[in-house]
């Protein structure tokens, strides 16, 4: 077995979105940098998460457009699903993205090492290389960017075939006839959309009273209604008990509001456990670096991404929620710039957007209506339904909602929430508006192009002041005792 030694300015543990951003920026700034990952360049996002799931969701969107083409006067035969072809498309997309990051590593003189790293001291690492060798790394600075992994539930032991997690589901080894999705969060709903589009009968079971817990309640309910119309069955306030394997599938026991408080047994040929993700910090040897994680495994950092050990930084999912790739990316750049001496660099956004790639998509940024009220704001709400959008009608996509949350006293925009096609792009306006401290009036006065989905944001802002043109405004309340 070979042993190698590396002496670098900075070592980045993890080559996911946060890690590769940190490594590339360090390379751009002239540092000698080594990036280490036990799997593949790109981490979970490029190989198992963001990129492959969006490729599969795009396939599903194409299938839906074909299914609905008749309403546009276009007669198209029912699509035939070629699982192998779809899987190849997904894999090709992944390979192209991974190859792109490798090219950027090379162009920015970032050395990559495949293996699992652990601390032996605050400035030293041991790497068990994928090829069986061992590497010893000495680094002035270390950036921890090891990301997260699916939570495995002991009661439902994963076998990768009938009981699967998101890593298994994205491989698309088969399309089940009946799929049980445990968890109505982002991951569960995205995979519910993928497999429903590919022909599976999908049941989503969520133990909380609403899907997308923590998201604006009205937005969650709106998406839930749309998914049910699309054939996705959703059980809220319901738990999954025992799962017993038998024959080619499983028998699952359900109990909760949806079952009338009684045990109900259903049969499925695949179960996707999507109950959350956990930080990957268990094999890092944090104690040898002088670090500890909290009870959930997360590592504390300041706004410059420093841990309590001055030369060690942490970014991305290992630092706590929200577990989002774009958050990790910005944190990676901040860490790199702090390492080279930029004292002004900091991760302090007003708000971090979140996108759920169902069909239609959901995108949110800032405070929900419930969060704004809980924070003491006298809220002002502006809403615009897609059914009133001329552009949405031309797309035959009239189900959805644009919702703005503002402060009634200051008119300050507090949050933006969207259920719509292209919500992922629409939300960018809300991000900029929040960062710039815009008011609802600012958004409403800004001239938006017509006909577009974005003008619905303007209409929602105008609706907040009772000035909307394309929907009926609520009548002002008449004070008691007046006529």
C-alpha positions, 0 to 999 in steps of 0.5 A: 500500500502506498503512502503519500504526504501533502503539505498545503495552505488549505485542505478542504474535506468534501467536494460537494457544492460548499467544498468545491466552491471553497477549493476553487476560490482558494485556488483563484486567490493563489493558495495551494489547496487540496480537496478530499472526498470519499465519494466523487467530485460534486458530492451529494448534490451533483451525484445523488441529489440536486442534479440527478433529481432535477433531471428526473423531474424534468423527464416527468414534466415532459411526460405531463406536457405530453399527457396534456397536449390534447388540450392545446389541440396537439394529438400525441400518442401516450408516452412509452417509459423506457426506464433504462433511457431515462436512467442514462439521461440522468447519468449523462447529466451527472457526468457532465456536471462532475466533469465540469467541476473536475475541469475547474479544479484543474484550471484553478490548480486544485489538487483532488484526493479520493479518500476519507479524511480524519483529523490527527491534530488541528493541522494534520489529517490522515486520508484512507485513499480509495485505492487502498493507500494512505495519505498524510496531509499537513495544512495551515487551514482546514475547511470541513464540508462533509455534507449530510446523508439520509436518516436511516430509521432502524424500524424500517431497515433499508435494503436498497430495493424494497425499502429505499432512501433517496440515494437508492431512489435516484438510481431508478433501478425499477419503477414500482407499481405502488410506492409508499413515501414516508415523509411529506417534506422536500425530498419525499414530495420531489420523489413522489412527483418523479415516480407518479409521472413515471406511472407509479401509484404514490401514497405520501404519509406525513406525521405532521398536520401539513406537508412541507412543515415550516413552509407557509401553511397556505402554500403547503395546502395549495401544493397539496391540492394540486398534487392530489389532483395529479393522483398523488395520495396524501395522508396527513397527521398519520404515522407509519408503524410496522413494515413487513416484507413479504413476496415482492413487496411489503405490508405497511401499517398506517395509523392516524387522522387519515385512517380514523385512528385505527390501524390500516394495512396497505401493500406496496412494492417499494417504500421510500424513507424520506424523513430527513438528513443528518450531518456527516461528522461521525468519522472526522475525528473531531476530538483530535482537532479540538472540536465537538458537535452538538447533540444532532451532529452539527458544528458551530461556526461564526459568520465567517464560518470559523469554528472554535478552533481558529484555523478550522472552518466548517460550511454547508450542511454540517453547520446546521439548517437550512441544508441547502446547496446554494447556502453551502456555496456562499459559505464556501466562498466566505471561508476561502476569502477569510482564509486569505485575509479578507476581514469583511467577508461574512455569511450574513444574508437577509434570507436564504431561498428554498426551492421544492422541485415538484410540478408545479414548483414551490419557492419561498424566501423570508418569513411565512405568514405564520412566522411574521405573526409570531415575530410580532408583525402586523402583517399585510398579505398580497396574493395573486392566483395563477388562474388570473394570469394571462401568461399562465393561461397561454401555458395551460398552467393556471394552478398556483399562487404568488403570495407576498407577506409584508408589515402593515405599519412599515410596508416592508416586504417580509417574505415571498412564497410561490407555487407555480411553474418556474417558481425557482426563477421567480423567487430571485426577485423576492431575494433581491427585494428582501436584500435591498429592503424593498417595500410592497409599494416598491415591488408594485410600482416596478414595471414588470414585463407583460405577459409574464409570470413575473408580473404576478409578483407585481399584481400580488404587491398591488393586491396588498394595497387593494390596487390590483387590476387583474383580480377583484380587490377585497372591499375595505372594511367599513367601521362600525357605526358608519354608512 
